[in-house]
Amino acid sequence: MARPDKVEAVQEIADRFRGSTASVVTEYRGLTTAQLTSLRRSLGSTATYRVAKNTLVKRAADDAGVDGLDSMLTGPTAIAFVQGEPVDAAKALRDFAKDNKGLVIKGGFMDGRVLTVEEVNQLADLESREALLAKLAGAMKANLSKAAALFAAPASQVARLAQALVEKREAEGGAAAASTEPAESAEAPAEEAPATADAAAGSDS
């Protein structure tokens, strides 16, 4: 029979998974209590940094429907459960890891799928939410309802929308260039017409 404290811990971690916009799995081997406190302060109100046993995290992840984290759950594990902007939390974790080698980012979970270490770092490299919103609001100024909705979106979602907009514009540019090619080729026979007329005149003589 499971101990009540373990059951309670699993329930708490599962609830954190369910209530988070993203989760980042880390290993904190060698970090002192003071360093862990400093890390929690750097995360501020954007995330909760929770140290937990791997067996409990696995059970909690299963309960919450979070798949794909098992390979990350080795060694001393702590998870940053992000309640706010995933970009801000990713930046804080990456910057702390640069100065404190005891912190190792292993990956994470966001939008229903597992994140690799590279994807967590890509989140950390995103521009600020304000800069991304300025770009998208400018591109979508003709549609105020869509632009207004973006101001409530997290930076990670705004970044994906910005990338989709860039790809759409590149595709439209390629299609426009392709549409001009038939018109150019259609002019070629008209330039050759005089030569054909001269040949016909020569045959009559």
ROGU-459195 format. One record per residue (C-alpha): y, z, x; residue in one letter. Coordinates in steps of 0.05 Angstrom, whole numbers, plus 32768, in hexadecimal, padded with zeros to 4 digits. Last residue first. Layout:
BEGIN
YZXa ...
This chain:
BEGIN
82C877BC80CAs 82A977E58092d 8281780F80C3s 82BF782480E8g 82E1783C80A9a 82A578698099a 82A7788880DEa 82F1789780D6d 82E478B98093a 82AF78E680B2t 82DF78FB80EAa 8314790B80B6p 82E379398090a 82D0796680CCe 8309799780C0e 82F4799E8076a 82AC79AD808Bp 82C379EA80B4a 82EB7A0C807De 82AE7A29805Aa 829B7A4F8099s 82DA7A798096e 82D17A89804Ca 82887A9C8057p 829D7ACE808Ee 82D27AF48067t 82A17B1D803Ds 82807B39807Ca 82C27B5A8092a 82CB7B7B804Fa 82837B968050a 828D7BB38095g 82CE7BD6807Fg 82AC7BF28041e 82737C0E806Ca 82A57C2E809Ce 82CB7C4C8061r 828C7C698043k 82767C868086e 82BA7CA8808Fv 82B77CC48048l 82707CDE8052a 82877D018092q 82C17D21806Ea 82947D388035l 82647D578068r 829E7D7B8089a 82B77D958046v 82727DB18038q 82717DD6807Bs 82B97DEC8070a 82A87E10802Fp 82C27DF37FEEa 82F87E137FC3a 83307DE77FDEf 83037DAB7FD4l 83087DB07F88a 83537DA27F8Ca 83477D617FB2a 83157D4A7F7Dk 83457D587F44s 837F7D397F6Al 83607CF47F71n 83947CC87F92a 839D7CFC7FC9k 83547CF27FDEm 835E7CDE8027a 83977D0E8030g 83717D47800Ea 83357D37803Bl 835C7D3C807Ck 83827D7A8067a 83427D9B804Fl 83217D8F8092l 835C7DAE80B6a 835E7DEB8088e 83127DF7808Er 83197DFA80D9s 82F87DC28100e 82AD7DC48109l 82907DD9814Cd 826F7E198130a 824A7DEF80FDl 82337DC18134q 821A7DFF815An 81F07E13811Dv 81D67DCC8119e 81C27DCD8163e 819D7E0F8159v 81767DEE8120t 81867DFB80D8l 81507E0480A3v 815C7DEA805Dr 81737E018018g 81BD7DF98024d 81BB7E248061m 81877E45808Ef 818B7E5980D7g 817C7E4A811Fg 81687E71815Dk 81AB7E8C8175i 81A07EB881B2v 81C97EF681BFl 81B87F198200g 81E37EE68225k 82237F08820Dn 82627EDF821Cd 82487E9C8202k 821F7EBF81CCa 825F7EDE81AFf 82807E9A81AAd 82437E7C8187r 823D7EB68156l 82877EB68144a 82887E6A813Ck 824A7E6B8110a 82697EA180E4a 82AA7E7A80DBd 82847E3980CBv 82577E5C8098p 82947E71806Ee 82877EAF8045g 82497ED88036q 82237EC78076v 81E57EEF8084f 81E27EF580D0a 819A7F0480E1i 817F7F328117a 813C7F2A813Bt 811D7F4D8176p 80E77F1D818Eg 80CC7EE68163t 80E37ECF811El 80FC7E8A812Dm 80B97E678121s 80B47E8A80DEd 80F77E7080C4l 80DD7E32809Fg 80E17E488056d 81137E72802Fv 80F97E7D7FE9g 81177EC27FE3a 80D47EE77FE0d 80BA7EBD801Bd 80F97ECD8043a 80F07F178033a 80A87F17804Br 80BA7EF3808Bk 80F67F218097v 80CA7F5E808Fl 80977F4580C1t 80CF7F3380F2n 80EC7F7980F2k 81357F7B80E0a 817B7F7F80FEv 81B07F6880CBr 81F37F4980DCy 821B7F42809Bt 824A7F068098a 82907EEE8089t 82AF7F338084s 82B97F3A80CFg 82897F1280F9l 82AD7F2A8138s 82A57F728120r 825A7F6A8119r 82577F4D815Fl 827E7F88817Cs 824F7FB9815Bt 82147F938178l 82357F9781BCq 823F7FE281B6a 81F77FEC81A2t 81E27FC681E0t 81C77F7F81E0l 81897F76820Ag 81627F4B81D8r 818E7F36819Ey 81677EFB8182e 818A7ED5814Ct 817D7EB58108v 81BA7E9A80E3v 81BC7E9D8097s 81E87E738069a 820D7E778027t 81EC7EBB801Ds 81D97EDE7FDDg 81907EC97FDAr 81847ED98024f 81A77F1C801Cr 817C7F2C7FDFd 813D7F1D8007a 81567F4C803Ei 81617F84800Ce 811D7F7A7FEAq 80F97F7A802Dv 811C7FBA8041a 810B7FDC7FFFe 80C17FC98006v 80C37FE3804Ek 80E180258038d 80AF802C7FFFp 80738024802Fr 80447FEC801Ca 800080008000m 
